Amino acid sequence: MTPQEIEVLFTRESGEFLFARWGRPIVPIVFGVEDETLATVKGAFEAVVTLAGHKMAETDPELGANCMVFFFRDWQELLEVPDLDRLVPDLAPLVKRLIAAKANQYRIFRFEEDGAIRAAFVFLCMDKDLSEIPAETLALSQVVQTMLLWSDTAFRTASPLAIAGDATILRPDIAALIRAAYDPVLPGAAQDSSHALRLFARLEPPQ
């Protein structure tokens, strides 16, 4: 992966470069799934967090849970979740826009004062397309896209995952980039595209 390719992954469609990683241990909570799928999602979090050299925790002292993943069949269901409109401002207009766009997933991030990720909300509307994706693949894909503040176009044409034999795995180049992004020497957030060079310098050869 070249510095230019890294830069593109964090350059938004508007042209703004914006990088952020989690600044605190991740405490995920999953809504709307059975225990088997719950274990799959939490397993994906554990795998990617371990890869990054980051940490998970049982609770966030300030927020309780700081990474909320919602599975549901209809966007309107979000309007019935108690107090969700307090966590996600302008929830009703957002739901209206997502329905109009026929979206099946959406992620919202909250940030620390230094720009690092403080919390994330992941919404998955299980339409026909998402329902056909194996739970392990869907979980891994969502966790990867929540570990960093990727560009809104980062994975529009290429998935962060790859097929290896019968298994779906994280692409080696993306895995190496996540590891580099969590180097403790680097800041938790950056708005200058030169940060791509710092990430490139810390890339380890894919295993």
N, C-alpha and C positions, 0 to 999 in steps of 0.2 A: 504494500500500500504506500503510495507516494504522499508527500505533504499536501499536494493539491487535492488528492482524493479524500484525505482526512478533512481538509478545509471545507469541501463540498458537503460532507456529512453533518456539519454544524452551521452551514450557511442557509438561512431561511429564504423562502421564496421572495421575500421583500429585499434580499441582498444583505441582510444584517447577519454578522457572525455572532453566535451566542452559544457558549459552552457552559454546562453546569453538571456537577455530580452531587451525590448525596453528601451532606455534611454531618449527618447524625446516623446512628444505627437504624436500619429499616425494620419497621414493625408492621408486617402485612396483616390484613384481615380480609376475608373473602365472603361475599354474600351471594346467595342464590344458587348454590351447588350442593350436591350430595357429598358425604364424607370422603368418598373415593376421589372425586375431582378436587376436593379441598386439599387432600394430601398431595395430589399431583402439582397443584399450583404452588403450595408451600415448598415442595421439593425443588421446583424450578427456581424459586427465590433463593433457597439455600445453595444450590449449585452455582448460580451466577454471582451471588454475593461472595462466595468462597473464591471463585475465579478472580474476582476483582480485588480480593484482599480486604474487603470491607467487612462490616459487622451487621448482624441482626440482633434484635432484643425482644424480650417478652412484652415490654410496654414502653411507650414513650412518656417520660414524666410530664410533658406539657400537653401532648395531644392524645395519649392513650395508644391509638393506632395511627400511623402516619402514612400508610399506603393502603388505600381501600380499593378493592376490586369488586365490581358489581357485574353479575351475570343476570340477564333478564330477556324476556321475549319481545317486549314492546317498550319503546322509549317512554311512553306515557307512565309506565310503572315507576319511573324515577320520581315523578311528582307526588307519589304516594308514600315515599320513604320518609319517615319522621325526621325532621330537622335537617334534611339534606340541603334544603334551600338556604340554611344558615352557613353551611360549609361551602356551598357552591352558589355564589351570588348570581342573580339573573338566571336561575335554573329554568324557569318556564320558557323564556325566549330562546334559551340554548336548546332545549328539547324541541321546540318548534323548528329551529333551523336544522337540527340533525335529522328530523323526520323529513323535512323538505329536501334535504340532500341525499336521502336514502342511505345514510351512514350506518355502519354496523359496529363502529368502535370510535372511542374518543378518549383522550387523556388530558387531564388538567394538572398543572404543577403549581405548588406554592414554594416560595423561596425565603431563605434566611436573609439577614441584613447584608451579608457579604455576597449574596447571589447564589449560594449553594442551594441544592434542592432540600426543602424542608418537609414537603408532603406531596403526595400524588394521589389522584383519583383516576381509576381506569374503568371505563364503562364499555361493556360488551353486549350488544344487542344480538342475541343468537338467532340470526336469520338463517336461511338455507345454506348460504356459503360458509358461515362460521360453524354451523352445526355439522358440516361434513369434514371439518378439520379435526384430527385426533386431539384428545385433551392434552397430551404431552406436548404436541407441537404448538398448539394455541397458547398454552401456559408459558412455554419457553420464549416464544415470540413476544408476548406481552411483557414479560419480565425484562427481557433485553431492551425493549423500547422504553422501559421505565427507569433503567439504571442510569441513563444519561439523558440530558436534554438534547436529543438529536434534532436535526433540521426537520421541518414539516414535510420535506421532500426526500428525506434520507433513504427511505425504503419503498418509495413509490414504484420503482421499476425493478428492484432486486431485493429479495428477502434477506434478513440477517441470518437465516438458517440455511442448512445444506443437507443433502441426503448422503449418508455413509452406510452402504449396505442396506440393511433393513431399518436403520435408525435415522432419526432426524436430529442433527446436531447444530450447535452454534458454528457459524462460519469461522474458520481459524483466524482470518484477518480481523474480523469483528471481535473475537475473543481477545486477541493480542491488543487491540485498541482499547477495550474496556480495562484490561490490566494496566495499560499505560496511563489511562485517564485517572486511575485511583492511586497513582504514585503519590505518596504523602508529601513529596517536595513541591508538587504542583498546587496551584490555588484551586479552590472549590468551584470557581466560576471565572470566565474570561469573555471579553467582548472584542478582543483584538485578534485578527486572523493569524497573527504570528504564533498564537497558541498551538496551531496545527503543527508548526515546526517543533515545538517542545514535546508534543505527543509523539511525533515521528521519531524523535531522538531516543525515546524510551520504549519503542516497539521492540519486543523480543521476537525472534523467528518463530512462526507457528509451529506448534508441537506436532 
